[in-house]
Amino acid sequence: MLRPVAPVLIAVLSLAGPAAWAQKSPAGEPRFVSGPDSLRALLSRVQQQANPELRGQLFLKLDLNKDGVPSKASYIVSDSAPARALARNKDAQASAQKLLSQLPPWQLNPDPANEVAPTMILPLTFGPVAAPLPLLYSDEKPVFPFATSSRVPRGAADAAIDYIQRSFRYPAQDLRNGVQGTVYLYYEVSETGAIEQRRVVGSLSYSIDAEALRALQTLPNATTPPRHQGRPVRVAYIAPINLRIM
């Protein structure tokens, strides 16, 4: 049997149930101690203190221990030479370590139905930024014009990730070659609910990346945008699509 399996719990994703109404963030989702605005400010400070010659964007994956303390960190990168070179750059590595040294423990309220340790993925953008950075989570999740599949276990995925996984078709070449793992997708939901900035930020293979991006491109705009403290906000999501051949 071949199927994409449910993704691990990651806080910058929109974890919710059936998208018939706006829902509060689930209790099991890790939270930055001072809120998403403070997290955005911390990321901005680290980026501004980086070597001014650095250019590009990287995504830092943090594995949290049972106390919410980051226990392991590594960059995930797309299948591009500039991204790989930037991830290896000693100044980019130094920025990641500086961020780790300034991060307090995350607030955890583990979901007993999920045995996977929480993981955070934080974007680091080097160089000039044309627009304010989006939040990485919000009080209320966006609402999409479809329902979550009943096959998805409780708390395993939000409506958007469920939609992407059900739209994904395993490339025949990768199936024959036994290619499996995780491809990471990035997208932003704007203050109007529009889906923008869709791209692959963590590669698995060229054909899997292309198929995952195709599935993401079919994701419709949200009927209700994400909201934080009662107002519409722009939120960035990193969606891990975990693929296993079973």
C-alpha positions as CSV (number, residue, x, y, z in Angstrom):
1,M,0.0,0.0,0.0
2,L,1.3,3.4,-0.9
3,R,0.3,6.6,0.9
4,P,1.7,9.8,2.3
5,V,1.7,9.5,6.0
6,A,0.6,12.2,8.4
7,P,3.3,14.9,9.1
8,V,4.9,15.4,12.4
9,L,3.7,18.2,14.7
10,I,5.3,21.6,13.7
11,A,4.2,24.9,15.3
12,V,4.5,27.3,12.4
13,L,1.8,25.0,10.6
14,S,-1.9,25.6,10.9
15,L,-3.0,22.6,12.9
16,A,-6.8,22.5,13.0
17,G,-9.8,20.3,12.5
18,P,-12.4,20.4,9.8
19,A,-12.4,23.9,8.3
20,A,-16.0,24.8,8.7
21,W,-15.1,27.7,11.1
22,A,-12.1,29.5,12.4
23,Q,-10.5,27.5,15.2
24,K,-8.2,28.5,18.0
25,S,-4.6,27.1,18.0
26,P,-4.6,23.6,19.5
27,A,-3.3,23.2,23.0
28,G,-0.5,20.8,21.8
29,E,1.1,23.4,19.6
30,P,4.4,24.9,20.9
31,R,4.2,28.6,21.7
32,F,6.9,31.2,21.9
33,V,6.8,32.5,25.5
34,S,6.1,36.2,24.5
35,G,3.9,35.5,21.5
36,P,4.4,35.6,17.7
37,D,5.1,39.3,17.5
38,S,8.0,38.9,19.9
39,L,9.3,35.9,17.9
40,R,9.2,38.0,14.7
41,A,11.1,40.8,16.5
42,L,13.8,38.3,17.7
43,L,14.2,36.9,14.2
44,S,14.5,40.4,12.8
45,R,17.2,41.4,15.3
46,V,19.3,38.3,14.6
47,Q,19.0,38.9,10.8
48,Q,20.0,42.5,11.2
49,Q,23.1,41.5,13.2
50,A,24.2,39.0,10.6
51,N,27.1,39.6,8.2
52,P,25.7,42.3,5.7
53,E,27.2,40.4,2.8
54,L,24.8,37.4,3.3
55,R,21.9,37.2,0.9
56,G,19.1,34.7,0.8
57,Q,16.7,32.8,3.1
58,L,17.2,29.7,5.1
59,F,14.9,27.6,7.3
60,L,16.2,26.4,10.7
61,K,14.7,23.2,12.0
62,L,14.6,23.0,15.8
63,D,13.9,19.8,17.7
64,L,12.5,20.5,21.1
65,N,12.9,18.3,24.2
66,K,10.2,17.5,26.7
67,D,10.9,20.8,28.4
68,G,10.5,22.9,25.2
69,V,14.2,23.6,25.0
70,P,15.7,23.3,21.5
71,S,17.9,20.1,21.6
72,K,19.0,20.0,17.9
73,A,19.2,22.5,15.1
74,S,19.9,22.1,11.4
75,Y,19.1,24.0,8.2
76,I,16.7,22.5,5.6
77,V,17.4,23.7,2.1
78,S,15.9,23.5,-1.3
79,D,17.6,21.9,-4.2
80,S,19.5,24.9,-5.4
81,A,23.2,25.6,-5.3
82,P,22.9,29.1,-3.7
83,A,20.8,27.8,-0.9
84,R,23.2,24.9,-0.2
85,A,26.1,27.3,-0.2
86,L,24.4,29.7,2.1
87,A,23.6,26.9,4.6
88,R,27.3,25.9,4.7
89,N,28.4,29.5,5.1
90,K,30.1,30.0,8.5
91,D,28.4,33.4,9.1
92,A,25.0,31.8,8.4
93,Q,25.9,29.1,10.8
94,A,26.9,31.7,13.4
95,S,23.6,33.4,13.0
96,A,21.8,30.2,13.7
97,Q,23.9,29.7,16.9
98,K,23.1,33.2,18.0
99,L,19.4,32.6,17.6
100,L,19.6,29.4,19.6
101,S,21.4,31.2,22.4
102,Q,18.6,33.8,22.6
103,L,15.6,31.5,22.4
104,P,13.8,30.8,25.7
105,P,12.1,27.4,26.2
106,W,8.9,27.1,24.2
107,Q,5.7,26.6,26.0
108,L,4.5,23.1,25.6
109,N,1.2,21.4,26.3
110,P,1.9,18.0,24.7
111,D,-0.9,16.2,23.0
112,P,-1.0,12.6,24.4
113,A,-2.3,11.4,21.0
114,N,0.9,12.6,19.4
115,E,4.1,10.7,20.4
116,V,6.4,12.7,18.0
117,A,8.6,15.4,19.7
118,P,7.6,18.9,18.6
119,T,9.6,20.6,16.0
120,M,9.9,24.3,15.1
121,I,11.0,25.6,11.7
122,L,12.1,29.3,11.7
123,P,12.9,31.3,8.6
124,L,16.1,33.4,8.6
125,T,16.2,36.0,5.9
126,F,19.6,37.6,5.1
127,G,19.9,40.9,3.3
128,P,17.3,43.7,2.6
129,V,13.7,42.8,3.4
130,A,11.2,44.6,1.1
131,A,8.1,44.0,3.4
132,P,7.5,43.3,7.1
133,L,8.0,39.7,8.0
134,P,4.9,37.6,8.4
135,L,3.9,36.0,11.7
136,L,4.7,32.3,12.2
137,Y,1.4,31.5,13.9
138,S,-1.8,33.2,15.0
139,D,-4.6,32.9,17.5
140,E,-7.1,31.8,14.8
141,K,-6.3,29.7,11.8
142,P,-7.4,30.5,8.3
143,V,-10.5,28.8,7.0
144,F,-10.4,26.9,3.7
145,P,-13.3,25.9,1.5
146,F,-13.0,22.2,2.1
147,A,-13.2,19.7,4.9
148,T,-10.4,17.7,6.5
149,S,-10.4,14.1,5.5
150,S,-11.7,11.8,8.2
151,R,-8.8,9.5,7.6
152,V,-6.4,12.0,9.2
153,P,-5.8,11.2,12.9
154,R,-6.8,13.8,15.4
155,G,-4.1,16.5,15.8
156,A,-2.0,15.0,13.0
157,A,-2.6,17.6,10.3
158,D,-4.5,20.7,9.4
159,A,-7.0,21.1,6.6
160,A,-4.4,22.6,4.2
161,I,-1.8,19.9,4.8
162,D,-4.5,17.2,4.5
163,Y,-5.6,18.8,1.2
164,I,-2.0,18.9,-0.2
165,Q,-1.3,15.3,0.8
166,R,-4.5,14.0,-0.8
167,S,-3.6,16.0,-4.0
168,F,-0.1,14.5,-4.1
169,R,0.7,11.7,-6.6
170,Y,3.9,9.8,-6.0
171,P,6.1,10.1,-9.1
172,A,6.6,6.7,-10.7
173,Q,10.4,7.1,-10.9
174,D,10.7,7.8,-7.2
175,L,8.4,4.9,-6.4
176,R,10.6,2.5,-8.4
177,N,13.8,3.9,-6.8
178,G,12.4,3.8,-3.2
179,V,12.8,7.5,-2.6
180,Q,11.0,8.5,0.6
181,G,11.4,11.2,3.3
182,T,10.1,14.7,3.8
183,V,9.7,17.6,1.4
184,Y,9.0,21.0,3.0
185,L,6.7,23.5,1.4
186,Y,6.3,27.2,2.2
187,Y,3.4,29.5,1.7
188,E,1.9,32.6,3.2
189,V,-1.8,33.3,3.9
190,S,-2.4,37.1,3.5
191,E,-4.7,39.4,5.5
192,T,-7.3,38.8,2.8
193,G,-6.9,35.0,2.8
194,A,-4.9,34.9,-0.5
195,I,-2.3,32.1,-0.8
196,E,1.1,33.6,-1.8
197,Q,4.8,32.9,-2.0
198,R,4.3,29.2,-2.7
199,R,7.6,27.3,-3.0
200,V,9.7,24.3,-2.0
201,V,12.2,25.1,0.8
202,G,13.3,21.6,1.7
203,S,14.0,19.2,-1.1
204,L,13.6,15.4,-1.5
205,S,14.0,14.8,-5.2
206,Y,13.4,16.9,-8.3
207,S,10.3,15.1,-9.3
208,I,8.9,14.9,-5.8
209,D,9.6,18.6,-5.3
210,A,7.8,19.4,-8.6
211,E,4.7,17.2,-7.7
212,A,4.5,18.6,-4.1
213,L,4.6,22.2,-5.5
214,R,1.9,21.3,-8.1
215,A,-0.3,20.0,-5.3
216,L,0.4,23.2,-3.3
217,Q,-0.5,25.4,-6.2
218,T,-4.0,23.9,-6.3
219,L,-4.6,25.0,-2.7
220,P,-7.4,27.5,-2.9
221,N,-7.5,30.9,-1.1
222,A,-8.8,30.9,2.4
223,T,-12.4,32.0,2.9
224,T,-11.4,33.6,6.2
225,P,-7.8,34.9,6.8
226,P,-5.8,34.1,9.9
227,R,-6.4,36.4,12.8
228,H,-4.3,37.5,15.8
229,Q,-5.7,39.5,18.7
230,G,-8.9,39.9,16.6
231,R,-7.4,41.4,13.5
232,P,-6.5,39.8,10.1
233,V,-2.7,39.1,9.8
234,R,-0.3,37.6,7.3
235,V,1.0,34.2,8.5
236,A,3.8,32.1,7.0
237,Y,3.4,28.3,7.1
238,I,6.0,25.6,6.4
239,A,4.2,22.3,5.5
240,P,6.2,19.1,5.8
241,I,4.9,16.4,3.4
242,N,6.1,13.1,4.8
243,L,6.3,10.3,2.2
244,R,6.7,6.6,3.0
245,I,6.5,3.6,0.7
246,M,4.5,0.9,2.6
